[in-house]
Amino acid sequence: MSLRTFKVVIAVVIAGFLVSGAYISVLVVERQRALDLIGGYNPAWEASQAAHEFIRLEHRIAEFTRPGSGVDKEEVELRYEILLGRAKILKEGEFQALLRRDPDHQVILQQLEDTLAAIEPLIQELERPGAASKALEVLRPLEGSFAQIASTALTYGSELVQKDQRELVRLHWVFSTIAASLIIIGIVLIGLLDRHNRLLGRAHQELHVLAHQDVLTGLPNRMVLRNELEQVLARMKPNGPSAAVYYLDLDNFKDVNDSFGHEVGDELLKAVSDRLRACIMGHGSELPEALIARLGGDEFAILQKFVGRPSDCALLASRAINAMRASFNVNGREIYIGTSIGIAVADGNVTASQLLKHADMALYRAKADGRDTYRFFEPDMDAQLHTRRALETDLRKALANDEFQLLYQPQINIAQNEIGGYEALIRWRHPERGLVSPAEFISIAEDTGLIVPLGEWIIEQACREAASWPRNIKVAVNLSAVQFRNRTLVQSIKRALTHSGLAPNRLELEITESVLLQDSDMMISMLHQLRRLGVRIAMDDFGTGYSSLSYLRSFPFDKIKIDRSFVQEMSTRIDCLAIVQSVASLGASLSMPTVAEGVETEEQFSQVRAAGCTDVQGFYFGRPKLAQELVHSLAALNPTTNAI
């Protein structure tokens, strides 16, 4: 039974109780009236009293005529007055109901009044000889009539009594039935109220659980974490153990939700909770005083109540990161995620709110530093966070205010000694900050989802400007892993090509390994859709990830771009030179051009050319420029490189 239905039942029972109570009140009034009728209405008694008074009057008049009887005129007059009163009662009281039943009785009563009026002068002159005898003669004819009225009145009174008794019996049973019903209703009401109280108690317990526990994982929630933290801070002593708060944010969790659905995401969160519990309780370093809480979404927190030194926090954070790196098997799917952790250690008179805020700031730093790592809170993080949030606010307005522009850096084909294409690079000219580096705002755009509309603008702008270049020159655009979560990516690229008129084979999309880390089957499918459009796909920053070679096998990329970190250290590190040579050789065997990024000196150019790279890109051949400033001839671009 639902609570709403239960309330309706209780309302009906209470209404029935009130109606029954009101009806009992009516019955009580009717019963009292019946009792009043029995006690106050007695026509037989009134008739008999009138008959007795008639006989007494006759007797007193007769005694008055006998000498020595002791009856005087005053006594006779008294009896006469009493009889007059009785006659008046019979005419004006409840006796009228009996008179209406029999008209003859009305006649007799009228005769009595006339007779009494007739003998009144005789009573007044009773001492006159013959007056008493005359009065007796006038009264004597009414003796039989009065006896008849008395007999009829007795019968009528008996009938009324029996009727009222039957009504009283009926009222008694009705009253008893209703009273019994009210008792039953009261018992039912007590039972319902008891059940209602139990339901309320159970609901209160459930609300208490909901208020203090995460429904999905069973972990304590933010409220419990805060309360526990306040208690820990209140018990802390100046030179005693400290406490630490860890904020954990799952890396790439949104990709899981977008790719597999929220059901798989929920199961993954449960598995994460189990692993965090294992981190606390396992590996021979049990932490019974640690509390794990889920803050919401993919955010968790750990409260370590006793911390001896910061290295203890680093140990627990490393354990949690390693646990999250291992694959999760969810509903038959192998899923990889990571976690970023911010750590704040209680120091001095810090409040719970401040400590939680510090952990949040440290988490921001960990995410900004590449994720899958941990960072301790530092005092300057507060100012950095305010700067980041202000930058995020300005970033939301920048696209509408036309504050972005594209610069293009040339890519040189070594064998043909010419410019083969340009890489489009985004720049933000902030009205107050000036030129803002992409390293500062791209990560913010990815975290907030603004990278999707910004990425669409970049592709449309690059295609529109490249359409006016020579037909043999391509344009390369970087795609973020976040953009691949948007299922309309293929349609937006197709739309940009159609509106600009750029040939699809002149658009080159550069992706990094992070695009393929989540649900590689879906990403590979989207890449094949782009290939069917005629667009070229390049693997960017090759060699910096974990599985670059496996991705080359799963998808036939059109180009490999060697990360600048290897190129810039070729002169000082033999391993970097060996890696560049190996990648160039691999590209040649797979018939994939290889582009060496970050070439800034003639020595580096000579080395990558000797290593077998087919294309080069870097400041040695020119810095990025606006589209209207580009020259598409290598000789005009930089005379010093004309002899390559």
KOLGUDREN-226580 format. One record per residue: residue in one letter; x, y, z of N, C-alpha, C in turn. Coordinates in steps of 0.2 Angstrom, whole numbers, plus 2048, in hexadecimal, padded with zeros to 3 digits. Atoms other than C-alpha are relative to their C-alpha. Layout:
<atoms>
AXYZXYZXYZ...
</atoms>
This chain:
<atoms>
M8047FA800800800800804806800S7FC7FA8008078117FB7FE804806L8017FB7FB80881F8077FA8047FFR8067FC8027FB8297FD7FA7FC802T8068047FF7EF81B7FE7FE7FF807F8018017F97F28188107FD806804K8037FA7FD7EE82A8147F98017FEV8078008027DE82980A7FC7FB805V8048057FB7D98198157FF803806I8007FD7F97DD8228257FB806800A8057FA8017D383281F7F97FD800V8068038007C482681B7FE7FE807V8018027F97C581E82C7FE805805I8017FA7FB7C682E8357F98037FEA8067FD8027B783582B7FA7FC802G8058057FE7AD82582F7FF801808F8007FF7F97B28288417FC806802L8047F97FF7AB83A8417F97FF7FFV80780180279B8358387FD7FC805S8038057FB7988278447FF804807G8017FC7FA79B8338537FA805800A8067FB80178F84084C7F97FC800Y8068048007828328497FE7FE807I8018027F978482C85B7FD806804S8027FA7FD78183E8617F88017FFV80780080277183E8577FB7FB804L8048067FC76B82D85F7FF802807V8017FE7F976F8348707FA805801V8057FB80076484386D7F97FC800E8068038017568388667FE7FB806R8018047FA75882C8757FD804806Q8027FB7FB75783A8817F9802800R8077FE8017478408797FB7FB802A8058067FF73F82F87A7FF7FF808L8018017F974382E88C7FC806803D8047FB7FD73C83F88F7F87FF7FFL80780280172C8398877FD7FB805I8028057FB72B82A8927FF803807G8007FD7F972F8358A27FB805800G8047FA7FF72584489E7F98007FCY80780080371683F8937FD7FA802N8048067FD70983489C7F9802800P8077FE8006F78378967FC7FC804A8048047FC6F18288A0800803807W8007FD7FA6F78308B07FC807801E8047FA8006EF8418AB7F97FF800A8088028006DE8398A77FE7FD807S8028037FA6DE82F8B7800805806Q8007FB7FB6E383E8C27FA8057FFA8067FC8016D58488BA7F97FC802A8068047FE6C883A8BD8007FF808H8008007F96CE8398CF7FE806803E8027FA7FD6CC84B8D27F88017FFF8087FF8016BA84A8CA7FD7FC806I8038047FA6B683C8D7801804806R7FF7FC7FA6BE8468E57FB806801L8047FA8006B48558E07F87FE802E8068027FF6A484B8E07FF7FE808H8008027F96A88438F1800805805R8007FB7FC6AC8538F97F9804800I8067FD80069C85B8F37FA7FC804A8058047FC69284C8FA801800807E7FE8007F969B84C90A7FE807803F8027F97FE69785F90B7F9800802T8088007FF68485B90B7FF7FC807R8018047F968684F91B803804805P7FD7FC7FA68785892B8057FC804G7FB8037FC6968559358057FC7FDS7FB8048046A084E927807804801G7F97FC8006AE85C92A8028037FAV7FE7FD8066AE8619187FD8077FFD8037F98006AC8749168018027F8K8007FD8066AA87F9078068017FDE7F97FF8036BC8839058037FA7FDE7FD8068026C18719037FD7FE7F9V8038018066B486F8F58028057FBE7FD7FB8056BA87F8EC8077FE7FEL7FA8028026CB8788ED8007FA7FBR8008058046C78688E57FD8027F9Y8037FD8066BD8728D88068037FCE7FB7FD8036CC87C8D48057FB7FDI7FC8058036D786D8D27FD7FC7FAL8038038066CB8658C68008047FAL7FF7FB8056CB8758BC8077FF7FDG7F98008026DE8748BB8017F97FCR7FF8078036DD8618B67FD8017F9A8038008066D18658A88048057FBK7FC7FC8056DC8738A18067FC7FEI7FA8048026EB8678A17FE7FB7FAL8028048056E185B8977FE8037F9K8027FC8076DC86888A8068037FDE7FA7FD8036ED8708888067FC800G7FA8047FF6FA86388C8017FB7FAE7FF8058047008548837FA7FB7FFF8068048006EF84C8867FC8017FAQ8047FF8066E98548768017FB7FBA7FF8058056F184686C7FB7FA801L8058057FF6E583A8747F98027FEL8077FE8026D68458717FF8007F9R8007FF8076DB84785F7FE7F97FDR8018068036DA83485D7F87FE801D8078027FF6C78338647FC807801P8047FA7FF6BB8428617FC800806D8058017FB6AF83B86E804803807H7FC7FE7FA6BD83F87B800807800Q8007F88016BE8518757F9802803V8067FE7FE6AB8528787FF7FF807I8008017F96AC84B889804805804L7FC7FB7FD6BA85788E7FC807800Q8047FA8016AF8658877FA800805Q8058017FB6A185F892802801807L7FD7FF7F96AC85F8A1801807801E7FF7F97FF6B187189E7F9804801D8077FD7FF69E87689C7FD7FE807T8038027FA69986C8AB804804806L7FC7FC7FB6A78748B67FE807800A8037F98006A18858B07F9801803A8077FF7FD68F8818B48007FF807I8008017F969387B8C6804806804E7FC7FB7FC69E88A8CA7FC804804P8057FC7FB68F8958D07FE7FC806L8038047FB6898868DA8067FF805I7FB8007FB69A8848E2801806804Q7FF7FA7FC69B8968E77FA801805E8068007FC6898948EE7FF7FA804L8018077FD68C8838F67FC800806E8038007F96858889077F98017FFR8087FF80167488C8FF7FD7F97FFP80480680066887E9017FF7FD7F9G8018038066688728F28058017FBA7FB7FF8056778798E98057FA800A7FC80580068286B8EE7FD7FA7FCS80380580467585E8E88008017F9K8007FE8076738688D88077FF7FDA7F98018036868678D58017F97FFL7FF8088016868548D87FC7FE7FAE8048028066788528CB8048027FAV7FC7FE80668285C8BE8067FC7FFL7FA8048016928528C17FF7F97FER80180780068B8418C28007FD7F9P80080380668883E8AF8077FF7FDL7F980180269B8408AC8047FB803E7FC8057FD6A18328B78027FB7FBG7FE8058046A08258AA8058027FAS7FC7FD8066A883089C807801803F7F97FF7FE6B78348A78037F9801A7FD8068006BA8228AB8027FD7F9Q7FE8028076BA81E8988068037FEI7FA7FC8026C682C8958077FD803A7FA8037FC6D28258A38027FA7FDS7FE8068026D181489C8038007F9T7FD7FF8076D481A88A807802801A7F97FD7FF6E38248908057FB803L7FC8067FE6EA8158998037FC7FBT7FE8048066EA80B8898058047FCY7FC7FC8056F181987F807801803G7F97FF7FD6FF81C88C8047FA7FFS7FC80680170480A88B8027FF7F9E7FD80180770580A8798068057FEL7FA7FC8017108198798067FE804V7FB8037FD71B8118868047FB7FCQ7FD80680471D80187C8048037FAK7FD7FD80672180C86C807803802D7FA7FD7FE72E8168758057FB803Q7FC8067FE73580687D8047FD7FAR7FD8038067377FF86C8058047FCE7FC7FB80373F80F865807800804L7FA8007FC74B80E8748047FA7FFV7FC8068017507FC8718038017F9R7FD7FF80775380185E806805801L7FB7FB7FF75D8108638067FD804H7FB8037FC7678058708047FB7FBW7FC80580576C7F88628048047FBV7FC7FC804770806856806803803F7FB7FD7FC77A80E8638067FB801S7FB8057FE7837FE8688047FE7FAT7FD8028067867FA8568058057FEI7FB7FB80278E80A852806801805A7FA8007FB79880A8628057FB7FFA7FC80580179E7F985E8048017FAS7FC7FE8077A37FF84C805805802L7FB7FB7FE7AC80E8548067FD803I7FA8047FD7B680285F8047FD7FBI7FC8038057BA7F88508048057FBI7FD7FB8047BE807846806803803G7FA7FE7FC7C980D8548067FC800I7FB8058017D27FD8548048007FAV7FD7FF8067D57FE8428048067FFL7FC7F98007DA8108438077FF804I7F98017FD7E780B8508057FC7FDG7FC8058047ED7FD8458038047FAL7FE7FC8067EE809836806805803L7FB7FB7FD7F78168418077FD801D7FA8047FE8038098478047FE7FAR7FC8028078078038358038077FDH7FE7F9803808816830807802804N7FA7FF7FC81581883E8067FC7FER7FA80580381F8098388028027F9L7FE7FE80781E80F826805807801L7FC7FA7FF82482082C8077FF803G7F98017FD8328198368047FD7FBR7FC80380683880E8278028057FBA7FE7FB80583781D81C805805803H7FB7FC7FC8418278298067FD7FFQ7FA80380084E81A8298038007F8E7FE80080784E8198168038077FEL7FD7FA80185082C815806802803H7F97FF7FC85E82C8228057FC7FCV7FB80380486781F8178018047F9L7FF7FC80686482A807803806802A7FC7FA7FE86A8398118077FF801H7F98017FE87A8318168047FB7FCQ7FD80680487D8238097FF8017F9D8018018088808227F67FC7FA7FEV8058068028728177EF8047FB7FCL7FD80580587D8107E18057FC803T7FA8047FD88D80B7EA7FF7FE807G8018027F988780A7FC805804804L7FB7FC7FC8958168017FD806803P8027FA7FD89382580D8008067FAN8017FB80488E835804804806802R7FC7FA7FF8958478047FE802808M8027FE7FA88B84B8148047FC806V7FC8047FB89383D81E807801800L7F97FE8008A4841818801807803R7FF7FA7FC8A285381E7FF7FF807N8018017F889B84E82F8067FD803E7FA8037FE8A9842831806804801L7FA7FC8008B684E82C800805805E8017FB7FB8AF85B8388027FD807Q7FF8037FA8B084F8468087FE801V7F98018008C284A842804806801L7FC7F97FF8C885C8417FF802807A8027FE7F98BF85F8528057FC805R7FC8047FB8C985185A8088017FFM7F98008018DA855852804804805K7FC7FC7FB8E885B85E8068037FCP7FA7FC8048F68678598057FC7FEN7FA80480290485A8597FE7F97FFG8038078018F984B8568007FE7F8P8018028078F58418467FC8057FCS8047FC8048EE84B8387FA7FC7FCA8058038058E084782B8018037F9A7FF7FF8078DF8478197FA7FF7FCV8068018048D184980C8037FF7F8Y7FE8018078D38417FA7FA8017FCY8068008058C88467EC8027FC7FAL7FE8058058C88397DE7FB8027FAD8047FF8068C183D7CC8027FB7FBL7FE8068058C082E7C08018037F9D7FE7FD8068C98327B07FC7FB7FAN8048048068BF82D79F7FA7FD802F8068047FE8B08287A97FA8037FBK8057FE8048A583379E8007FC7F9D8008048068AB82978F7FC7FA801V8038077FF8A58197977F8801800N8087FF80089382179A7FE8017F9D8027FE8078938287888007FA7FCS7FF8068058998187807FB7FA802F8048067FE89080A78A7FA802804G8067FF7FD882813793801801808H8007FF7F987E8187A58007FA804E8008067FD87B8067AA8077FD801V7FA8027FF88C8017A7804805804G7FD7FB7FC8928117AF7FF7FF807D8028017F988980D7BF8047FA802E7FD8067FE8907FC7BF808801801L7F97FE7FF8A28037BD801804806L7FF7FC7F989F80F7CC8007FB806K8018057FA89A8007D78077FD800A7FA8048008AA7F77D1806805803V7FC7FB7FD8B48077D5800800807S8018007F98AD8087E68037FA804D7FD8067FE8B27F67E9808800800R7F98008008C47F97E4803805805L7FE7FB7FB8C58097EF8007FD807R8008047F98C07FE7FE8067FC800A7FA8048008CD7F27F9807804801C7FA7FC7FF8DA8007F9801802807I8007FE7F98D580580A8027FA805M8008067FB8D47F38128067FB7FEG7FC8058028E17EA808808801800H7F98008018F47E7804803801807G7FD8007F98F87E5817801807803S7FF7FA7FD8F67F781B7F9803801E8077FE7FF8E47F88217FF807804L8017F97FE8DD8098247F8800803P8078007FE8CD80682F7FD807802E8027FA7FF8CC8188337FE8057FAA8017FD8068CA81D8217F98007FEL8078008038B98228198008017F9I8017FF8078B48208077F98037FFA8077FD8028A682B8008008017F9R8017FE80689E82E7F07FD807800L8037F980089B8407EC7FB8027FBG8057FF80689183E7DC8047FF7FAG7FD80180789483A7CA8067FB801D7FA8048008A58337C8805802805E7FC7FD7FB8AC83C7D78007FC807F8008037FA8B28337E7804803805A7FC7FD7FB8BA8387F78037FB805I7FD8047FA8C5830805802804805L7FE7FD7FA8C78368168047FC804Q7FC8037FC8D683081F801803806K8017FC7FA8D4834831806800804F7F97FF7FD8E68318378057FF7FBV7FB8008048F483682D807802803G7FA7FE7FC9068368348048047FCR7FC7FC80490F83D8257FD8007F9P80380080790B8428138027FA7FBS7FE80680491483380C7FA7FA800D8068047FF9058298137FB8017FBC8057FE8058F98338088027FE7F9A7FE8028069048307F98007F97FFL80180880190481D7FC7F97FE7FEL8078028018F281C7FD7FD8037F9A8027FE8068EF8277EE8037FC7FAS7FD8048068FB81D7E37FD7F9800R8048078008F280D7E97FA8017FCA8067FF8038E28147E38018017F8I7FF7FF8078E981A7D28017FA7FDN7FF8078038F08097CF7FA7FC7FFA8068048008E08017D37FB8027FBM8057FD8058D680C7C78037FE7F9R7FD8028078E38087B97FE7FA7FDA8018078028DF7F67B97F98007FCS8068008048D17F17AD7FA7FE804F8068027FC8BF7EF7B37FC7FC7FBN8058048048B47E17AC7F9801802V8067FE7FE8A37E87AC7FB7FD7FAN8058038048957DE7A48037FD7F9G7FD8038068A17D57998058047FCR7FC7FB8048AA7E5793806801804E7FA7FE7FD8BC7E9797801807800I8007F98008BD7FB79C806802804Y7FA7FD7FC8CC8067A17FE807801I8017F97FD8CB8167AB806801804G7FB7FE7FC8D681F7B67FD805806T8037FB7FB8D582B7C5805805801S7FC7FA7FE8DC83C7C97FE801808I8017FF7F98DE8407DC802806802G7FD7FA7FC8DF8507E68007FF807I7FF8017F98E584F7F8801806804A8007FB7FB8E385B8068017FE807V7FF8037F98EB8588177FF806804A8027FB7FB8E4861826806803803D7FA7FD7FD8F086E82D7FE806803G8027FA7FD8ED87B83A7F9800802N8078007FF8DC88183D7FB8007FAV8038018068D587C82C7F97FE802T8078027FF8C287A82B7FE7FA7FBA8028068048B986B8237FF8037F9S8017FD8068B38778158068027FCQ7FA7FE8038C487D8128047FA7FDL7FC8068028CC86C8127FD7FC7FAL8038038068BF8658058028057FAK7FF7FB8068C28757FA8077FF7FEH7F98028028D58717FB8017FA7FCA7FF8078038D385F7F67FD8017F8D8037FF8078C88657E78058047FCM7FB7FC8048D58727E28067FB7FEA7FA8058018E38647E37FD7FB7FAL8038048058D78597D88018047F9Y8007FC8068D68677CB8088007FDR7F98008038E98687CA8027F97FDA7FE8068038EB8557C87FD7FF7F9K8038018068DF8557BA8038057FAA7FC7FC8058E88647B28077FE7FED7FA8038028F885B7B38007F97FCG8008068048F384D7A87FB7FA803R8048057FD8E78437B38047F9802D7FD8077FE8EB8317BA805801805T7FB7FE7FB8F58397C87FD803806Y8037FD7FA8F38417D9805806801R7FC7FA7FF8F88527DF7FE802807F8017FD7F98F985A7F17FE8077FFF8027F98018F186A7F4806805802E7FB7FB7FF8FC8797F37FC807801P8047FA7FF8F788B7F97FF8047FAD8017FC8068F98937E87FB7FD7FBM8058038048EC8877E17FA804800D8067FC7FF8DE8927E78008057FBA7FF7FB8058E48A07DC7FF7FD7F9Q8008038078E68957CD7F97FD7FFL8078028028D588E7CF7FB8057FEH8047FA8028CD89F7CF8028027F9T7FE7FE8078D78A37BF7FD7FB7FBR8038058058D18937B77F98017FFR8077FF8018BF8967BB7FE8067FDA8017FA8048C08A87B58017FE7F9L7FF8018078C88A17A57FA7FC7FDE8068048028BA8947A47FA8057FET8067FC8018AD8A27A58018047F9D7FE7FD8068B68AC7978007FC7FAL8008048058B889D78D7F97FF7FDR8078018028A589B78C7FD8057FCK8037FA8048A38AC7848058017FAA7FB7FF8058B38AB7797FD7FF7F9L8028028078AB8A276A7FB8057FDA8057FC80389C8AD7698038077FFN7FD7FA8018A78BC76B8068017FAD7FB8018068B28B675C807802802E7F97FF7FD8C28B67678057FB7FEF7FC8068028C98A675F8038027F9Q7FD8008078D48A574F8047FA7FFL7FC8068028DD8987468078027FDL7F97FF8038F08987428027FA7FDY7FE8068048F888C7368077FF800Q7F98018019098847378017FB7FBP7FF80480691087C7278037F9802Q7FD80680091486A7258047FE7FAI7FB8008069238677198017F87FEN7FE80680392485870E8078007FDI7F980080293685470D8027FE7F9A7FE80280793784A6FD7FE8057FBQ8027FC80592D8566F3802807801N7FD7FA7FF9358656FB7FB8067FFE8067FB80192486E6FD7FC800806I8058007FB9178737097FA7FB7FEG80580580290B86470A7F9802804G8067FF7FC8FF86B717801805806Y8007FC7FA8FB8767267FC7FC806E8048027FA8F68717387FD806803A8047FB7FD8E887C73F801800807L7FF7FF7F98EC8837507FC805803I8047FB7FD8E088C75B803805804R7FD7FB7FC8E489C7637FA804803W8067FC7FC8D98A6770803807801R7FE7F97FE8DC8B97707FB803805H8057FD7FB8D48BE780800807801P8007F98008CF8D0781804803806E7FD7FE7FA8D78D27928077FD801R7FA8047FE8E48C47948058007FAG7FB8018068EB8C57827FF7F97FDL8008078048F08B57798007FB806V8008067FB8EB8A67848027FA7FCS7FD8068038F58967807FA7FB800P8048068008EB88777B8017FB806A7FF8047FB8F387E7897FC802806E8047FD7FB8E98897957F97FE800F8078008008D888878E7FD7F97FDI8038068038D68777847FE7FB805S8028047FA8D686D7947F9802803I8077FE7FD8C887879B7FB7FF7FBA8068018058BE87778A7FE7F9800E8018077FF8C086478C7FC7FE806D8048027FA8BA86379E7F9803800T8077FD8008AB86F79B7FC7FE7FAG8048028068A686778A8008067FBL8007FA8058A98787818057FE7FAI7FC8028068B686F7767FC7FD7FAV8048028058A786876C7FE8067FBP8017FA8058A18797658068037FDL7F97FD8038B387F7648037FC7FBG7FD8058058B887075B7FC8017F9E8047FF8068AA87274E8028077FDW7FE7FA8038AF88474C8078007FCI7FA8018028C187F7498007FD7F9I8008048078BD87273B7FC8057FBE8037FC8068B187E7328048067FEQ7FC7FA8028BD88D7338067FD7FCA7FA8038048CC88272D7FE7FE7F9C8028028078C287A71F7FF8067FBR8017FA8048BC88B7198068047FEE7FA7FC8028CD8937198057FC7FCA7FC8048048D68847127FD7FF7F8A8038018078CA8837038038057FBS7FD7FB8048D38936FC8077FE7FFW7F98018018E488B6FD8017FC7F9P7FF8058068EC8816EE7FE7F9802R8048077FF8E48706EC8057FB802N7FB8067FE8F48666F0801801808I7FF7FE7F98F486E7027FB7FE804K8058037FC8EB865710800805806V8017FD7F98E586C7217FF7FB805A8018057FB8E78627317FD803806V8047FE7FA8DB8647408017FB805N7FF8047FA8DE85D7517F97FE803L8068027FD8CF8537598017FE807S8008027F98CC85176B7FC7FA801A8038067FF8C78417737F8802802V8077FE7FE8B884B77A7FB8017FAQ8047FF8068B284F7697FD7FA7FDF8028068028B083D7657FA7FD804R8068027FC8A383B7737FA8037FDN8067FD8048988467687FE7FC7FAR80280580688F83A75C7FF8047FAT8017FD80688D8487508068037FDL7FA7FE80289F84A74D8017FF7F8V7FF80180789F84273C7FB8057FBQ8047FC80489084C736802807800S7FD7F97FF89885D73C8068007FBI7FA7FF8048A88597327FD7FF7F8K80380080789D8547227FD8067FFR8037FA8018948647248058057FFA7FB7FB8018A486E7258037FF7F9L7FD8018078AB8667157FB8027FBT8057FE80589A86970C8008087FFH8007F980089987B7118068047FDS7FA7FD8038AB87F70D8027FF7F9G7FE8038078AD8756FD8077FD800L7FA8038008BD86E7038007F97FFA8008078028C185D6FC8027FC806P7FF8047FA8C085070A8087FD801N7F98037FF8D2849706805805802R7FC7FB7FE8D985A70A7FF802808L8017FF7F98D385971C8037FA804E7FC8057FC8DE8507287FE801808L8028007F98D884C73A8057FC804E7FB8037FC8E58497477FD7FE807I8038037FA8E083E7568067FD804T7FB8037FC8EA8387657FD7FA803E8028067FD8EA82876E7FA800805S8057FF7FB8DE82F77B7F97FF7FDV8068018038D082E76E7FE7F9800L8028088018D181B76D8007FD807L8008037FA8D381877F7FA7FD803Q8068027FD8C18167837FC7FD7FAD8048038058B680A7788038017F9S7FC7FF8068C380976A7FC7FD7FAD8048028058B67FF7607FC8057FDM8057FA8028AA80E75F8048057FDM7FC7FB8038B881A75C8037FE7F9I7FE8038068BF80F74E7FB8017FBS8067FF8058AE80F7467FF8077FEM8007F98028AD8227478058027FBL7FA7FE8048BE82373F7FF7FD7F9H8028038068B88177317FB8047FCQ8057FC8038A982272E8038077FDL7FC7FA8028B583172C8047FE7FAR7FC8038068C08277207FC8007FAR8048018068B18237157FE8077FDL8017FA8028AE8367148068027FBG7FA7FE8048C083770C805804804V7FB7FD7FC8C883F71B8067FC802R7FA8037FE8D983B720801800807I8008017F88DD8357328087FF801A7F98007FE8EE83873A8017FE808M7FF8027F98F583074A805805803D7FB7FB7FE8FC83F7548037FE807D7FC8027FA90983E7628017F9801F7FE80780090E82D75D8067FE805G7FB8027FC91882476A800802807T8017FD7F991282D77A7FB7FB804G8058047FC90482077E8027F9801Y7FE8077FE90380E7837FF7FB7FAS8038058058FB8067748018037F9S8007FD8069008107658017FB7FAL7FF80680590680075B7F97FD7FFS8078048018F57F775E7FB8047FCY8057FC8038EB8067588028007F8L7FE8008078F68067487FD7FA7FCR8038078038F07F47457F98007FFS8078018008DE7F77497FD8057FBF8037FB8058DC80773D8068027FCP7FB7FE8058E580B72D801808800F7FF7F97FF8EB81D7328048027F9D7FC7FD8068F1828723806803802K7FA7FD7FE8FF83072D8027FF807I7FE8007F990982F73D804806801K7FD7FA7FE90F83E7468047FE806I7FC8017FB91E83C751800805805D8007FB7FB91D845761806804801R7FB7FC8009288547638057FF806S7FB8017FA93084E7748057FB7FDF7FB80580393984076A8058047FBV7FC7FC80593F84D75C805804804Q7FC7FB7FD94585A7688067FD804E7FA8037FC95184D7728047FB7FCM7FC805804958844763807801801S7F97FE80096884D7658047FE806T7FE8027FA96A8487777FF7FA803R8028067FE9628387797FF7FB7FAI7FF80580596682976F7F97FC7FFD8068048019558207737FB8047FDC8057FC80494B82F76C8027FF7F9L7FE80080795582E75C7FE7F97FDA80280780295281B75C7F87FF7FFI80780080193F81E75E7FE8037FAV8027FD80693E82A7508017FC7FAQ7FE80480694781F7447FB7FA800S80480680193C8107497F98027FEV8067FE80292C81A7478008017F8A7FF7FF8079328207368007FA7FCS80080780393680E7317F97FD800L8078038009258087377FC8037FBG8057FD80591C81572D8027FE7F9A7FE80280692681171E7FD7F97FES8028078029227FE71F7F8800800L80780080090F8037227FE8057FAS8027FB80590F8107147FD806803M8037FB7FD90B81D720805806800P7FB7FB7FF91482E71F801802807T7FF7FE7F991C83472F803807800V7FE7F97FF91D846735803801807A7FC7FF7F992A84B7427FE807802E8027FA7FD92385974D805803804G7FC7FC7FB92C8677568078017FDV7F97FE80293B86974A801807800E7FE7F97FF94387974F8078027FDT7F97FE8029558787498027FC7FAE7FE80380695E8737398037F9802E7FD8067FE9678657437FA7FB801Q8068057FF95685D7487FD7FE7FAF80280180795085F7368047FA7FDS7FC80580395F8557307FF7F9803Q8008067FD95D84873D7F97FC7FEV80780480194A84473A8007FE7F8R7FF80280794E8447278047FA7FFA7FC80680095C83872A7FC7FA803A8048057FC95082E7357FB7FD7FBG80580280594482C7267F9803800C8067FD80093683772A7FE8037FAT8027FD80792C83D71B7FE807800D8037FA7FF92584D722803803807V7FE7FD7FA92B85A72F7FB806801Q8047FA7FE922868739804803806G7FD7FD7FA9298757458028077FEF7FE7F98019308877478058017FBY7FA80080593F88373C7FD8027F9F8037FF80793388572D7FB806801G8057FB8009288937347FC7FF806R8058007FA91D8987437F98007FDP80780080290A8967427FE8077FEK8027FA8029028A47387F88007FEL8078008028F08AA7348007FE7F8A8018028078E98A47238028057FBQ7FF7FB8048EA8B471B8088027FFE7F97FF8008FD8B571F8047FA7FDL7FD8068029018A47188038017F9V7FD80180790D8A17098017F97FFH80080780190C8907018067FE7FCS7FA80280391D8906FA8057FF805L7FB8017FB92B8887048068067FFA7FB7FB8019388956FC7FE806803A8027F97FD92D8A47017FF7FF808L8018017F992A89C712806801804N7F97FF7FC93C89B7188067FF7FBP7FB80180594A89E70C8067FB802T7FB8047FD9568957187FF7F97FFT80280880194D8847157FF7FF7F9N80280180794C8867028047FA7FDA7FB80580395A8797007FE7F9803I8018077FD95286A7097FE7FB7FB
</atoms>
